[in-house]
Amino acid sequence: ENLGLWQGLLKWSLQYSDGTTNRPEGEMSEERRKFLEKAMEGLGRTEVDAIKGNMAVVLENPRVYFEDGLGGTDLESRLDALENVLDVVDNLDNAKSLVPLGFFSPIIGLLRCNYAEVKKLAARIIAVCSQHNPPCQQHALEGGALSVLMPMLHDRDVRTQALSAVTCLLGGHSDGLALFANLGGGRVLAALLDGELRGDEEDPRFQLRLLHTLAALAVDARTAERLNEAGVGSSLLDYLTNSSRFEGGNGWHRREKGLRALALLSRAPALGAQPARTLEVVSATRSDYQALPPDDQAAHREVVQYLDDLVEAVSSPVPQAAPLAIAMASPIGAGGNA
């Protein structure tokens, strides 16, 4: 009963998307049917019951998520239930089960609710379920998740979790990457990076998540080109030019992730028009790296490879294929999505 109401709310909310999402029509394909059946096989009865029980709490009177006044123990119990679901779907088989159980679409619907803590947990569930899981990626994309997540990237309260979900949704999914580009994803990422440059209060944790996303997306050569066309490469050069922002904290982690993204972007057109700026970043970074204690140099030894890759890229008249050191680095994932 409540699930039917949820489906109606989701349908209503998707009417306010930009219309770029392609919805499947006709009967379910045999491939999709087999996926749904397989997802349920081998899933422990206890885990199925845990998902159902917690989602029953989440879905009780779902209209309250789109109204003011939800709070106190009611909100806490719903958040606890979502946390429990998040814990269960960390297992790949359990993640797949959300689709045949009919709970994945309501989770997408929660992204449009009025409560930041609920939206954060919904985004984290989508990230975990989609990571390295093509069937769930496809279901989320067909359900309009990307169109809902994109505006959340401008909300400081939920943008870290939304960005993690976007990253996991797009990993290795060519149609998803194309949709992201059509939705202006490159311009959004460039604006986020520019915002961190101009902001009075920088957010190092979010910067690391953003740089991780840029590096993960730029592994795809066509996406790297689109990101450069949107100004991401230029914004990233601006970000890496100021060495002082990497002092203390997770500074070298951010710097290393940014260099990896820049090295990947340097294979594509547009960024190659700025060799002087790129070499300035290389020179400053190499100097700072050589001043690190030996243990710190060892912890960030990939930096040397990325710097060499950048020098090679700006010195080559034709963009080169991804160096092995970059292409084999960690794939898109949900790291840092808490």
BALOBA-1460 file (C-alpha; in Angstrom, 3 decimals):
// residues 338
<rec num="1" residu="e" x="0.000" y="0.000" z="0.000"/>
<rec num="2" residu="n" x="2.659" y="2.502" z="1.071"/>
<rec num="3" residu="l" x="4.940" y="1.239" z="-1.687"/>
<rec num="4" residu="g" x="2.274" y="2.084" z="-4.252"/>
<rec num="5" residu="l" x="2.001" y="5.564" z="-2.802"/>
<rec num="6" residu="w" x="5.771" y="5.912" z="-2.986"/>
<rec num="7" residu="q" x="5.782" y="4.948" z="-6.636"/>
<rec num="8" residu="g" x="3.219" y="7.656" z="-7.279"/>
<rec num="9" residu="l" x="5.317" y="10.258" z="-5.486"/>
<rec num="10" residu="l" x="8.371" y="9.217" z="-7.459"/>
<rec num="11" residu="k" x="6.482" y="9.510" z="-10.740"/>
<rec num="12" residu="w" x="5.262" y="12.927" z="-9.706"/>
<rec num="13" residu="s" x="8.764" y="14.109" z="-8.724"/>
<rec num="14" residu="l" x="10.353" y="12.927" z="-11.959"/>
<rec num="15" residu="q" x="7.950" y="15.124" z="-13.905"/>
<rec num="16" residu="y" x="10.096" y="18.005" z="-12.680"/>
<rec num="17" residu="s" x="13.321" y="16.632" z="-14.154"/>
<rec num="18" residu="d" x="14.686" y="18.052" z="-17.398"/>
<rec num="19" residu="g" x="13.235" y="15.279" z="-19.542"/>
<rec num="20" residu="t" x="16.555" y="13.814" z="-20.666"/>
<rec num="21" residu="t" x="16.037" y="10.481" z="-18.900"/>
<rec num="22" residu="n" x="15.005" y="7.641" z="-21.156"/>
<rec num="23" residu="r" x="12.448" y="5.425" z="-19.481"/>
<rec num="24" residu="p" x="12.168" y="1.766" z="-20.537"/>
<rec num="25" residu="e" x="9.006" y="0.834" z="-22.378"/>
<rec num="26" residu="g" x="7.302" y="-2.464" z="-23.120"/>
<rec num="27" residu="e" x="7.686" y="-5.799" z="-21.390"/>
<rec num="28" residu="m" x="10.680" y="-6.629" z="-19.220"/>
<rec num="29" residu="s" x="13.551" y="-8.115" z="-21.215"/>
<rec num="30" residu="e" x="14.660" y="-11.676" z="-20.563"/>
<rec num="31" residu="e" x="18.054" y="-10.371" z="-19.448"/>
<rec num="32" residu="r" x="16.483" y="-8.083" z="-16.866"/>
<rec num="33" residu="r" x="14.128" y="-10.837" z="-15.688"/>
<rec num="34" residu="k" x="17.055" y="-13.206" z="-15.156"/>
<rec num="35" residu="f" x="18.896" y="-10.512" z="-13.225"/>
<rec num="36" residu="l" x="15.954" y="-9.992" z="-10.901"/>
<rec num="37" residu="e" x="15.579" y="-13.723" z="-10.304"/>
<rec num="38" residu="k" x="19.292" y="-14.202" z="-9.690"/>
<rec num="39" residu="a" x="19.422" y="-11.290" z="-7.283"/>
<rec num="40" residu="m" x="16.975" y="-13.085" z="-5.028"/>
<rec num="41" residu="e" x="18.741" y="-16.446" z="-5.188"/>
<rec num="42" residu="g" x="21.088" y="-17.205" z="-2.334"/>
<rec num="43" residu="l" x="20.000" y="-14.162" z="-0.344"/>
<rec num="44" residu="g" x="19.546" y="-15.170" z="3.274"/>
<rec num="45" residu="r" x="16.007" y="-15.005" z="4.583"/>
<rec num="46" residu="t" x="17.224" y="-12.966" z="7.537"/>
<rec num="47" residu="e" x="18.734" y="-10.306" z="5.277"/>
<rec num="48" residu="v" x="15.602" y="-10.109" z="3.123"/>
<rec num="49" residu="d" x="13.510" y="-9.669" z="6.243"/>
<rec num="50" residu="a" x="15.904" y="-7.016" z="7.542"/>
<rec num="51" residu="i" x="15.575" y="-5.030" z="4.324"/>
<rec num="52" residu="k" x="11.792" y="-5.395" z="4.278"/>
<rec num="53" residu="g" x="11.405" y="-4.513" z="7.943"/>
<rec num="54" residu="n" x="13.547" y="-1.414" z="7.782"/>
<rec num="55" residu="m" x="12.045" y="-0.231" z="4.514"/>
<rec num="56" residu="a" x="8.584" y="-0.626" z="6.042"/>
<rec num="57" residu="v" x="9.636" y="1.989" z="8.596"/>
<rec num="58" residu="v" x="11.112" y="4.214" z="5.882"/>
<rec num="59" residu="l" x="8.008" y="3.990" z="3.673"/>
<rec num="60" residu="e" x="5.402" y="4.545" z="6.362"/>
<rec num="61" residu="n" x="3.361" y="7.594" z="5.339"/>
<rec num="62" residu="p" x="5.930" y="8.801" z="2.784"/>
<rec num="63" residu="r" x="4.170" y="12.128" z="2.249"/>
<rec num="64" residu="v" x="5.826" y="13.431" z="5.416"/>
<rec num="65" residu="y" x="9.182" y="13.591" z="3.629"/>
<rec num="66" residu="f" x="7.812" y="16.301" z="1.348"/>
<rec num="67" residu="e" x="6.172" y="18.325" z="4.118"/>
<rec num="68" residu="d" x="7.534" y="20.357" z="7.005"/>
<rec num="69" residu="g" x="7.335" y="19.105" z="10.555"/>
<rec num="70" residu="l" x="9.029" y="15.692" z="10.440"/>
<rec num="71" residu="g" x="11.291" y="15.455" z="13.467"/>
<rec num="72" residu="g" x="11.846" y="13.950" z="16.880"/>
<rec num="73" residu="t" x="11.673" y="10.207" z="17.326"/>
<rec num="74" residu="d" x="9.806" y="9.762" z="14.024"/>
<rec num="75" residu="l" x="12.681" y="11.206" z="12.019"/>
<rec num="76" residu="e" x="15.249" y="9.376" z="14.137"/>
<rec num="77" residu="s" x="13.556" y="6.015" z="13.601"/>
<rec num="78" residu="r" x="13.469" y="6.582" z="9.833"/>
<rec num="79" residu="l" x="17.148" y="7.573" z="9.778"/>
<rec num="80" residu="d" x="18.042" y="4.509" z="11.850"/>
<rec num="81" residu="a" x="16.127" y="2.311" z="9.394"/>
<rec num="82" residu="l" x="17.995" y="3.832" z="6.439"/>
<rec num="83" residu="e" x="21.307" y="3.292" z="8.237"/>
<rec num="84" residu="n" x="20.357" y="-0.356" z="8.724"/>
<rec num="85" residu="v" x="19.551" y="-0.711" z="5.024"/>
<rec num="86" residu="l" x="22.897" y="0.908" z="4.165"/>
<rec num="87" residu="d" x="24.692" y="-1.643" z="6.330"/>
<rec num="88" residu="v" x="22.901" y="-4.576" z="4.675"/>
<rec num="89" residu="v" x="23.385" y="-3.467" z="1.057"/>
<rec num="90" residu="d" x="27.124" y="-3.171" z="1.563"/>
<rec num="91" residu="n" x="27.000" y="-6.815" z="0.453"/>
<rec num="92" residu="l" x="26.752" y="-6.965" z="-3.360"/>
<rec num="93" residu="d" x="23.992" y="-9.601" z="-3.419"/>
<rec num="94" residu="n" x="21.962" y="-7.608" z="-0.934"/>
<rec num="95" residu="a" x="22.460" y="-4.458" z="-3.000"/>
<rec num="96" residu="k" x="21.047" y="-6.208" z="-6.053"/>
<rec num="97" residu="s" x="18.028" y="-7.331" z="-4.040"/>
<rec num="98" residu="l" x="16.709" y="-3.771" z="-3.612"/>
<rec num="99" residu="v" x="15.558" y="-3.823" z="-7.244"/>
<rec num="100" residu="p" x="13.394" y="-6.980" z="-7.219"/>
<rec num="101" residu="l" x="12.093" y="-6.097" z="-3.770"/>
<rec num="102" residu="g" x="10.814" y="-2.825" z="-5.233"/>
<rec num="103" residu="f" x="12.724" y="-0.540" z="-2.886"/>
<rec num="104" residu="f" x="15.287" y="1.063" z="-5.196"/>
<rec num="105" residu="s" x="12.864" y="3.496" z="-6.822"/>
<rec num="106" residu="p" x="11.601" y="4.801" z="-3.458"/>
<rec num="107" residu="i" x="15.216" y="5.372" z="-2.401"/>
<rec num="108" residu="i" x="15.668" y="7.518" z="-5.526"/>
<rec num="109" residu="g" x="12.485" y="9.374" z="-4.592"/>
<rec num="110" residu="l" x="13.976" y="10.224" z="-1.191"/>
<rec num="111" residu="l" x="16.592" y="12.374" z="-2.937"/>
<rec num="112" residu="r" x="13.851" y="14.970" z="-3.515"/>
<rec num="113" residu="c" x="12.645" y="15.134" z="0.087"/>
<rec num="114" residu="n" x="12.894" y="18.142" z="2.409"/>
<rec num="115" residu="y" x="15.357" y="16.654" z="4.902"/>
<rec num="116" residu="a" x="19.124" y="16.766" z="4.349"/>
<rec num="117" residu="e" x="19.956" y="13.793" z="6.584"/>
<rec num="118" residu="v" x="17.489" y="11.602" z="4.712"/>
<rec num="119" residu="k" x="18.872" y="12.749" z="1.354"/>
<rec num="120" residu="k" x="22.430" y="11.987" z="2.478"/>
<rec num="121" residu="l" x="21.558" y="8.423" z="3.408"/>
<rec num="122" residu="a" x="19.581" y="7.884" z="0.215"/>
<rec num="123" residu="a" x="22.556" y="9.078" z="-1.841"/>
<rec num="124" residu="r" x="24.912" y="6.806" z="0.091"/>
<rec num="125" residu="i" x="22.652" y="3.802" z="-0.519"/>
<rec num="126" residu="i" x="22.561" y="4.573" z="-4.247"/>
<rec num="127" residu="a" x="26.371" y="4.920" z="-4.282"/>
<rec num="128" residu="v" x="26.963" y="1.610" z="-2.523"/>
<rec num="129" residu="c" x="24.418" y="-0.263" z="-4.636"/>
<rec num="130" residu="s" x="25.749" y="1.156" z="-7.919"/>
<rec num="131" residu="q" x="29.463" y="0.699" z="-7.304"/>
<rec num="132" residu="h" x="30.824" y="-2.011" z="-9.659"/>
<rec num="133" residu="n" x="27.234" y="-3.161" z="-10.180"/>
<rec num="134" residu="p" x="26.039" y="-2.536" z="-13.786"/>
<rec num="135" residu="p" x="22.445" y="-3.800" z="-13.304"/>
<rec num="136" residu="c" x="21.877" y="-1.416" z="-10.403"/>
<rec num="137" residu="q" x="23.605" y="1.401" z="-12.296"/>
<rec num="138" residu="q" x="21.231" y="0.856" z="-15.194"/>
<rec num="139" residu="h" x="18.169" y="0.731" z="-12.978"/>
<rec num="140" residu="a" x="19.187" y="3.934" z="-11.177"/>
<rec num="141" residu="l" x="19.864" y="5.770" z="-14.443"/>
<rec num="142" residu="e" x="16.574" y="4.620" z="-15.945"/>
<rec num="143" residu="g" x="14.876" y="5.729" z="-12.740"/>
<rec num="144" residu="g" x="16.123" y="9.301" z="-13.189"/>
<rec num="145" residu="a" x="18.640" y="9.254" z="-10.328"/>
<rec num="146" residu="l" x="21.253" y="11.300" z="-12.171"/>
<rec num="147" residu="s" x="18.806" y="14.103" z="-12.984"/>
<rec num="148" residu="v" x="17.878" y="14.292" z="-9.303"/>
<rec num="149" residu="l" x="21.441" y="14.111" z="-7.995"/>
<rec num="150" residu="m" x="22.818" y="16.882" z="-10.213"/>
<rec num="151" residu="p" x="21.038" y="19.787" z="-8.458"/>
<rec num="152" residu="m" x="22.144" y="18.360" z="-5.096"/>
<rec num="153" residu="l" x="25.758" y="19.085" z="-6.055"/>
<rec num="154" residu="h" x="25.066" y="22.778" z="-5.407"/>
<rec num="155" residu="d" x="23.818" y="22.135" z="-1.847"/>
<rec num="156" residu="r" x="26.711" y="22.225" z="0.634"/>
<rec num="157" residu="d" x="24.740" y="20.095" z="3.101"/>
<rec num="158" residu="v" x="24.458" y="17.087" z="0.788"/>
<rec num="159" residu="r" x="26.912" y="17.638" z="-2.073"/>
<rec num="160" residu="t" x="29.614" y="15.228" z="-0.848"/>
<rec num="161" residu="q" x="27.196" y="12.302" z="-0.701"/>
<rec num="162" residu="a" x="25.562" y="13.305" z="-3.989"/>
<rec num="163" residu="l" x="28.946" y="13.477" z="-5.725"/>
<rec num="164" residu="s" x="29.840" y="10.022" z="-4.454"/>
<rec num="165" residu="a" x="26.575" y="8.659" z="-5.846"/>
<rec num="166" residu="v" x="27.170" y="10.332" z="-9.225"/>
<rec num="167" residu="t" x="30.673" y="8.869" z="-9.399"/>
<rec num="168" residu="c" x="29.469" y="5.343" z="-8.693"/>
<rec num="169" residu="l" x="26.553" y="5.654" z="-11.106"/>
<rec num="170" residu="l" x="28.840" y="6.614" z="-13.984"/>
<rec num="171" residu="g" x="31.740" y="4.225" z="-13.463"/>
<rec num="172" residu="g" x="32.288" y="2.291" z="-16.692"/>
<rec num="173" residu="h" x="28.810" y="3.155" z="-17.980"/>
<rec num="174" residu="s" x="29.088" y="4.803" z="-21.404"/>
<rec num="175" residu="d" x="25.414" y="5.780" z="-21.637"/>
<rec num="176" residu="g" x="25.568" y="7.288" z="-18.167"/>
<rec num="177" residu="l" x="28.673" y="9.299" z="-19.049"/>
<rec num="178" residu="a" x="26.957" y="10.603" z="-22.181"/>
<rec num="179" residu="l" x="23.880" y="11.589" z="-20.176"/>
<rec num="180" residu="f" x="26.092" y="13.323" z="-17.612"/>
<rec num="181" residu="a" x="27.654" y="15.372" z="-20.404"/>
<rec num="182" residu="n" x="24.250" y="16.230" z="-21.857"/>
<rec num="183" residu="l" x="23.108" y="17.431" z="-18.439"/>
<rec num="184" residu="g" x="26.049" y="19.848" z="-18.305"/>
<rec num="185" residu="g" x="28.012" y="17.741" z="-15.838"/>
<rec num="186" residu="g" x="31.377" y="19.137" z="-16.914"/>
<rec num="187" residu="r" x="30.261" y="22.718" z="-16.310"/>
<rec num="188" residu="v" x="28.903" y="21.721" z="-12.901"/>
<rec num="189" residu="l" x="32.222" y="20.144" z="-11.871"/>
<rec num="190" residu="a" x="34.181" y="23.157" z="-13.148"/>
<rec num="191" residu="a" x="31.895" y="25.465" z="-11.175"/>
<rec num="192" residu="l" x="32.373" y="23.382" z="-8.029"/>
<rec num="193" residu="l" x="36.146" y="23.566" z="-8.392"/>
<rec num="194" residu="d" x="36.002" y="27.314" z="-9.078"/>
<rec num="195" residu="g" x="33.783" y="27.706" z="-6.017"/>
<rec num="196" residu="e" x="36.448" y="26.105" z="-3.837"/>
<rec num="197" residu="l" x="38.978" y="28.576" z="-5.278"/>
<rec num="198" residu="r" x="36.798" y="31.607" z="-4.506"/>
<rec num="199" residu="g" x="35.148" y="30.436" z="-1.307"/>
<rec num="200" residu="d" x="35.914" y="32.036" z="2.034"/>
<rec num="201" residu="e" x="35.931" y="28.594" z="3.684"/>
<rec num="202" residu="e" x="37.520" y="25.778" z="1.729"/>
<rec num="203" residu="d" x="36.305" y="22.236" z="2.331"/>
<rec num="204" residu="p" x="39.321" y="19.889" z="2.004"/>
<rec num="205" residu="r" x="37.172" y="16.775" z="2.427"/>
<rec num="206" residu="f" x="34.864" y="17.774" z="-0.388"/>
<rec num="207" residu="q" x="37.827" y="18.793" z="-2.543"/>
<rec num="208" residu="l" x="39.290" y="15.304" z="-2.182"/>
<rec num="209" residu="r" x="35.960" y="13.774" z="-3.190"/>
<rec num="210" residu="l" x="35.698" y="16.137" z="-6.174"/>
<rec num="211" residu="l" x="39.246" y="15.431" z="-7.338"/>
<rec num="212" residu="h" x="38.608" y="11.702" z="-7.017"/>
<rec num="213" residu="t" x="35.538" y="12.091" z="-9.230"/>
<rec num="214" residu="l" x="37.452" y="14.100" z="-11.850"/>
<rec num="215" residu="a" x="40.214" y="11.503" z="-12.007"/>
<rec num="216" residu="a" x="37.720" y="8.649" z="-12.202"/>
<rec num="217" residu="l" x="35.666" y="10.222" z="-14.991"/>
<rec num="218" residu="a" x="38.710" y="11.330" z="-16.998"/>
<rec num="219" residu="v" x="39.826" y="7.712" z="-17.450"/>
<rec num="220" residu="d" x="37.328" y="7.661" z="-20.327"/>
<rec num="221" residu="a" x="39.009" y="9.566" z="-23.186"/>
<rec num="222" residu="r" x="35.791" y="11.017" z="-24.637"/>
<rec num="223" residu="t" x="34.665" y="12.168" z="-21.198"/>
<rec num="224" residu="a" x="38.080" y="13.766" z="-20.602"/>
<rec num="225" residu="e" x="37.649" y="15.732" z="-23.808"/>
<rec num="226" residu="r" x="34.169" y="16.873" z="-22.762"/>
<rec num="227" residu="l" x="35.472" y="17.913" z="-19.343"/>
<rec num="228" residu="n" x="38.176" y="20.032" z="-20.968"/>
<rec num="229" residu="e" x="35.605" y="21.619" z="-23.273"/>
<rec num="230" residu="a" x="33.621" y="22.572" z="-20.159"/>
<rec num="231" residu="g" x="36.680" y="24.248" z="-18.612"/>
<rec num="232" residu="v" x="37.513" y="21.602" z="-16.015"/>
<rec num="233" residu="g" x="41.165" y="21.325" z="-17.070"/>
<rec num="234" residu="s" x="41.698" y="25.067" z="-16.803"/>
<rec num="235" residu="s" x="39.990" y="25.195" z="-13.388"/>
<rec num="236" residu="l" x="42.123" y="22.298" z="-12.198"/>
<rec num="237" residu="l" x="45.287" y="24.131" z="-13.252"/>
<rec num="238" residu="d" x="44.123" y="27.146" z="-11.234"/>
<rec num="239" residu="y" x="43.505" y="24.883" z="-8.249"/>
<rec num="240" residu="l" x="46.911" y="23.185" z="-8.407"/>
<rec num="241" residu="t" x="48.846" y="26.435" z="-8.958"/>
<rec num="242" residu="n" x="48.473" y="27.604" z="-5.350"/>
<rec num="243" residu="s" x="50.824" y="25.346" z="-3.367"/>
<rec num="244" residu="s" x="49.848" y="26.876" z="-0.028"/>
<rec num="245" residu="r" x="46.402" y="25.260" z="-0.110"/>
<rec num="246" residu="f" x="48.035" y="21.827" z="0.248"/>
<rec num="247" residu="e" x="49.798" y="22.537" z="3.533"/>
<rec num="248" residu="g" x="48.747" y="20.223" z="6.361"/>
<rec num="249" residu="g" x="45.723" y="17.973" z="6.632"/>
<rec num="250" residu="n" x="45.072" y="15.830" z="3.583"/>
<rec num="251" residu="g" x="46.989" y="18.284" z="1.395"/>
<rec num="252" residu="w" x="49.235" y="15.824" z="-0.390"/>
<rec num="253" residu="h" x="46.362" y="13.394" z="-0.900"/>
<rec num="254" residu="r" x="44.443" y="16.180" z="-2.649"/>
<rec num="255" residu="r" x="47.483" y="17.247" z="-4.613"/>
<rec num="256" residu="e" x="48.187" y="13.687" z="-5.765"/>
<rec num="257" residu="k" x="44.560" y="13.121" z="-6.796"/>
<rec num="258" residu="g" x="44.491" y="16.445" z="-8.625"/>
<rec num="259" residu="l" x="47.686" y="15.630" z="-10.512"/>
<rec num="260" residu="r" x="46.281" y="12.270" z="-11.569"/>
<rec num="261" residu="a" x="43.155" y="13.997" z="-12.901"/>
<rec num="262" residu="l" x="45.260" y="16.610" z="-14.700"/>
<rec num="263" residu="a" x="47.480" y="13.947" z="-16.260"/>
<rec num="264" residu="l" x="44.408" y="12.145" z="-17.579"/>
<rec num="265" residu="l" x="42.869" y="15.361" z="-18.884"/>
<rec num="266" residu="s" x="46.145" y="16.280" z="-20.583"/>
<rec num="267" residu="r" x="45.641" y="13.391" z="-23.044"/>
<rec num="268" residu="a" x="42.585" y="15.136" z="-24.462"/>
<rec num="269" residu="p" x="42.388" y="18.279" z="-26.632"/>
<rec num="270" residu="a" x="41.986" y="21.774" z="-25.123"/>
<rec num="271" residu="l" x="44.241" y="21.376" z="-22.106"/>
<rec num="272" residu="g" x="47.254" y="21.006" z="-24.406"/>
<rec num="273" residu="a" x="46.884" y="24.698" z="-25.264"/>
<rec num="274" residu="q" x="48.270" y="25.584" z="-21.817"/>
<rec num="275" residu="p" x="51.708" y="23.912" z="-21.669"/>
<rec num="276" residu="a" x="53.392" y="26.804" z="-19.860"/>
<rec num="277" residu="r" x="50.896" y="26.730" z="-16.976"/>
<rec num="278" residu="t" x="51.122" y="22.954" z="-16.793"/>
<rec num="279" residu="l" x="54.914" y="23.033" z="-16.580"/>
<rec num="280" residu="e" x="54.717" y="25.669" z="-13.830"/>
<rec num="281" residu="v" x="52.555" y="23.300" z="-11.788"/>
<rec num="282" residu="v" x="54.981" y="20.453" z="-12.501"/>
<rec num="283" residu="s" x="58.007" y="22.507" z="-11.412"/>
<rec num="284" residu="a" x="56.427" y="23.762" z="-8.184"/>
<rec num="285" residu="t" x="55.091" y="20.348" z="-7.254"/>
<rec num="286" residu="r" x="58.384" y="18.581" z="-7.949"/>
<rec num="287" residu="s" x="60.215" y="21.090" z="-5.750"/>
<rec num="288" residu="d" x="57.756" y="20.643" z="-2.878"/>
<rec num="289" residu="y" x="57.840" y="16.868" z="-3.252"/>
<rec num="290" residu="q" x="61.643" y="16.746" z="-3.075"/>
<rec num="291" residu="a" x="61.458" y="18.715" z="0.187"/>
<rec num="292" residu="l" x="59.290" y="16.042" z="1.821"/>
<rec num="293" residu="p" x="60.761" y="13.570" z="4.327"/>
<rec num="294" residu="p" x="61.591" y="10.175" z="2.768"/>
<rec num="295" residu="d" x="58.595" y="8.449" z="4.375"/>
<rec num="296" residu="d" x="56.195" y="11.027" z="2.963"/>
<rec num="297" residu="q" x="57.804" y="10.758" z="-0.464"/>
<rec num="298" residu="a" x="57.286" y="6.998" z="-0.363"/>
<rec num="299" residu="a" x="53.638" y="7.453" z="0.638"/>
<rec num="300" residu="h" x="53.034" y="9.666" z="-2.409"/>
<rec num="301" residu="r" x="55.455" y="8.118" z="-4.900"/>
<rec num="302" residu="e" x="52.781" y="8.105" z="-7.650"/>
<rec num="303" residu="v" x="53.228" y="11.891" z="-7.790"/>
<rec num="304" residu="v" x="56.522" y="11.434" z="-9.642"/>
<rec num="305" residu="q" x="54.853" y="9.334" z="-12.332"/>
<rec num="306" residu="y" x="52.021" y="11.834" z="-12.780"/>
<rec num="307" residu="l" x="54.496" y="14.696" z="-13.137"/>
<rec num="308" residu="d" x="56.459" y="12.761" z="-15.756"/>
<rec num="309" residu="d" x="53.207" y="11.968" z="-17.586"/>
<rec num="310" residu="l" x="52.308" y="15.677" z="-17.632"/>
<rec num="311" residu="v" x="55.689" y="16.670" z="-19.052"/>
<rec num="312" residu="e" x="55.349" y="14.034" z="-21.748"/>
<rec num="313" residu="a" x="51.779" y="15.100" z="-22.561"/>
<rec num="314" residu="v" x="52.520" y="18.799" z="-23.025"/>
<rec num="315" residu="s" x="55.621" y="17.972" z="-25.053"/>
<rec num="316" residu="s" x="53.772" y="15.712" z="-27.487"/>
<rec num="317" residu="p" x="52.019" y="17.209" z="-30.526"/>
<rec num="318" residu="v" x="49.413" y="14.439" z="-30.481"/>
<rec num="319" residu="p" x="47.503" y="13.416" z="-27.299"/>
<rec num="320" residu="q" x="48.856" y="10.114" z="-26.010"/>
<rec num="321" residu="a" x="46.993" y="7.061" z="-24.728"/>
<rec num="322" residu="a" x="46.664" y="6.774" z="-20.970"/>
<rec num="323" residu="p" x="49.965" y="5.704" z="-19.364"/>
<rec num="324" residu="l" x="49.713" y="2.361" z="-17.621"/>
<rec num="325" residu="a" x="50.384" y="3.933" z="-14.237"/>
<rec num="326" residu="i" x="47.266" y="6.080" z="-14.633"/>
<rec num="327" residu="a" x="44.972" y="3.661" z="-16.381"/>
<rec num="328" residu="m" x="45.599" y="0.940" z="-13.799"/>
<rec num="329" residu="a" x="45.075" y="3.214" z="-10.799"/>
<rec num="330" residu="s" x="42.091" y="2.713" z="-8.498"/>
<rec num="331" residu="p" x="38.773" y="2.688" z="-10.414"/>
<rec num="332" residu="i" x="35.675" y="4.681" z="-9.725"/>
<rec num="333" residu="g" x="34.387" y="3.902" z="-6.284"/>
<rec num="334" residu="a" x="32.374" y="5.181" z="-3.367"/>
<rec num="335" residu="g" x="35.414" y="6.083" z="-1.284"/>
<rec num="336" residu="g" x="34.741" y="8.998" z="1.035"/>
<rec num="337" residu="n" x="30.985" y="8.839" z="0.659"/>
<rec num="338" residu="a" x="30.138" y="8.980" z="4.321"/>
